[in-house]
C-alpha cells in the first residue's frame, strides 16, 4: 500500500515480504508513480533480482545537525544570516547534551527530550532560548523523515507558551509536551465570537513550532 505522511510531500509504500516489513519512500509526489515503484519492488523481490534491503542506521542527532541540517540552511538561506545563526546556535545547544547528541534520531524519545529541557531549566536558560532549541529539534525530525534518514515515528515536539502580559498580570508558562505520535506540522484555531470588542483569551496549551519559529522559511 502507498501512503503519505503529513509532514512529507512524497508518497511512501509498505508491504510485507517473507515476514519482513518493507517500508520505503518512493521519493515521488505522484501517487500513481509511487504505486508503480511499489509493484516494481515486489516484482524484483519475486524474481530474486534484489534482496531485502537492510535498514541503514539512522544518523545521530549531532551528525545530522552538523552534516545535513546546517549545510542545507546555509545553502537555502544564505541571504538571511540571522536564520543561519539561529540554527547554528540551536544545533550547538542540542549537541552539548550528550544524552541527546550521541543518539541515532530513531532512538530519541519523549523522555530524552524532557531530560534535555530539564537540563536547560537547571541552567536557568530563558524560555525563549529553550523554544528555539526545541523548534530546531522539530525541524530536524521533519527533514530526517522527508529525506528518508529515518523510517520510524519520531516524538511530536511542542513548545513552551511564553509569558504573556494581560491587564498588568502575567500568565504562567507551560512545560513543553512531547509524545510518540507522528511528527506533523502545528496548527492553531480560533473560535468566532459575537462580541468583537472583547479580546479572546490566549490559548493555555503549548504552541507548536509552526506558530512562532521561522522554520517555514527553511524547507
C-alpha positions in Angstrom: 0.0 0.0 0.0 1.1 3.6 -0.6 0.6 6.3 2.0 1.6 9.9 2.6 2.9 11.2 5.9 1.5 14.6 6.8 5.0 16.2 7.1 6.2 14.8 3.8 5.5 15.8 0.2 6.5 12.3 -1.1 4.5 9.1 -1.2 5.8 6.1 0.8 4.9 2.4 0.3 5.0 -0.5 2.6 4.3 -4.3 2.3 5.3 -7.5 4.0 7.7 -9.9 2.2 8.6 -13.3 3.7 7.5 -12.0 7.1 9.6 -8.8 6.9 8.1 -5.3 6.7 9.3 -3.3 3.7 8.8 0.4 4.2 10.4 2.9 1.9 9.9 6.4 0.4 9.2 6.4 -3.3 10.7 9.9 -3.5 7.7 10.7 -5.7 5.0 13.3 -5.2 2.7 11.4 -7.7 0.6 8.6 -6.2 0.5 6.6 -9.4 4.3 6.6 -9.8 4.6 5.6 -6.1 2.3 2.6 -6.7 4.3 1.7 -9.8 7.5 1.7 -7.8 5.9 -0.5 -5.1 4.8 -3.0 -7.7 8.3 -3.0 -9.3 9.9 -3.6 -6.0 7.6 -6.5 -5.3 8.3 -8.0 -8.7 12.0 -7.6 -8.3 11.9 -9.5 -5.0 9.8 -12.3 -6.5 12.3 -12.7 -9.4 15.2 -12.8 -7.0 16.7 -9.7 -8.7 17.1 -7.9 -5.4 17.5 -8.9 -1.8 15.6 -7.3 1.1 17.5 -4.2 1.8 18.9 -4.0 5.3 17.8 -0.8 7.1 20.6 1.7 7.2 21.4 3.0 10.7 19.9 6.5 11.3 22.4 9.3 11.9 22.9 10.7 15.3 21.4 14.0 16.2 24.7 15.7 16.2 25.9 14.3 12.9 22.5 15.1 11.2 22.5 18.6 12.6 26.1 19.4 11.5 26.3 17.4 8.3 22.8 17.7 6.9 20.7 20.5 8.5 23.3 23.3 8.7 24.6 22.8 5.2 21.0 22.8 3.9 20.2 26.0 5.8 23.4 27.7 4.6 22.7 26.9 1.0 19.0 27.8 1.0 19.1 30.8 3.4 22.5 32.4 2.6 20.7 35.8 2.3 19.3 35.5 5.8 22.3 35.4 8.2 20.0 35.6 11.3 18.2 32.4 10.2 21.6 30.7 9.7 22.8 31.9 13.1 19.5 30.8 14.7 20.0 27.2 13.6 23.8 27.1 14.2 23.3 28.2 17.8 20.5 25.7 18.5 22.3 22.8 16.9 25.3 23.6 19.2 22.9 23.7 22.2 21.4 20.4 21.4 24.7 18.8 20.7 26.1 19.9 24.0 23.6 17.5 25.8 25.4 14.2 25.2 22.4 12.0 26.1 20.7 13.5 23.1 23.5 14.4 20.7 25.0 10.9 20.5 21.8 9.0 19.9 20.5 8.0 16.5 17.5 10.0 15.6 15.2 7.0 15.6 16.1 6.2 19.2 15.2 9.7 20.6 12.0 9.5 22.7 10.0 11.9 24.7 11.8 11.1 28.0 15.2 12.1 26.5 13.8 15.3 25.1 12.3 16.1 28.5 15.7 15.4 30.1 17.2 18.0 27.7 14.6 20.5 28.7 15.2 19.9 32.4 18.9 20.3 32.0 18.3 23.7 30.3 16.0 24.8 33.0 18.5 23.9 35.7 21.0 26.1 33.8 18.4 28.9 34.1 18.1 29.3 30.4 15.4 31.6 29.2 12.2 30.0 27.9 12.6 31.7 24.5 16.0 30.0 24.1 14.6 26.6 25.0 11.9 27.2 22.5 14.4 27.9 19.8 16.2 24.7 20.6 13.0 22.6 20.5 12.0 24.3 17.3 15.3 23.2 15.7 14.9 19.7 17.0 11.4 19.5 15.5 12.8 20.8 12.2 15.4 18.1 12.2 12.8 15.5 12.8 10.8 16.8 9.8 13.7 16.8 7.5 15.0 13.4 8.6 11.6 11.9 7.7 11.4 13.9 4.4 14.9 12.8 3.3 14.4 9.2 4.4 17.1 9.3 7.0 14.7 7.6 9.5 11.9 5.1 8.8 10.2 5.2 12.2 7.9 7.6 14.0 9.6 10.4 16.0 8.3 12.2 19.0 6.0 15.1 18.4 7.5 18.3 19.8 5.6 21.2 21.2 7.0 24.4 22.7 6.6 26.3 25.9 4.0 29.0 25.9 5.9 32.1 26.8 4.8 34.6 29.4 2.0 36.9 28.1 1.1 40.2 29.7 -2.6 40.6 30.2 -4.1 43.6 32.0 -1.0 44.1 34.1 -0.6 40.5 35.1 1.5 37.7 33.6 0.3 34.2 32.7 2.4 31.3 33.8 4.4 29.2 31.3 3.6 25.6 30.5 6.1 22.8 30.3 6.6 21.6 26.7 4.7 18.4 25.8 6.2 15.6 23.8 4.6 12.4 22.7 5.3 9.4 20.5 2.7 10.5 17.9 3.9 11.1 14.4 5.6 14.4 13.8 3.3 16.8 12.0 3.0 20.5 11.4 1.5 22.6 14.2 -1.9 24.2 13.8 -3.8 26.8 15.6 -7.5 27.5 15.7 -9.7 30.4 16.9 -13.3 30.5 18.0 -15.6 33.0 16.4 -17.1 35.5 18.9 -20.2 37.5 18.7 -18.5 40.2 20.8 -15.7 41.7 18.7 -14.9 44.3 21.4 -13.8 41.5 23.8 -10.2 40.2 23.3 -10.0 36.4 23.0 -8.0 34.8 25.8 -4.7 33.3 24.7 -4.6 29.5 24.5 -3.3 27.7 27.6 -1.8 24.9 25.5 1.8 24.9 24.4 2.4 26.4 21.0 3.7 24.3 18.2 6.7 25.1 16.0 4.6 26.5 13.2 3.2 29.2 15.4 6.3 31.1 16.4 9.6 29.8 14.9 10.5 30.8 11.3 11.1 27.2 10.2 8.7 27.7 7.3 11.5 29.8 5.7 13.7 26.7 5.6 12.1 23.9 3.5 
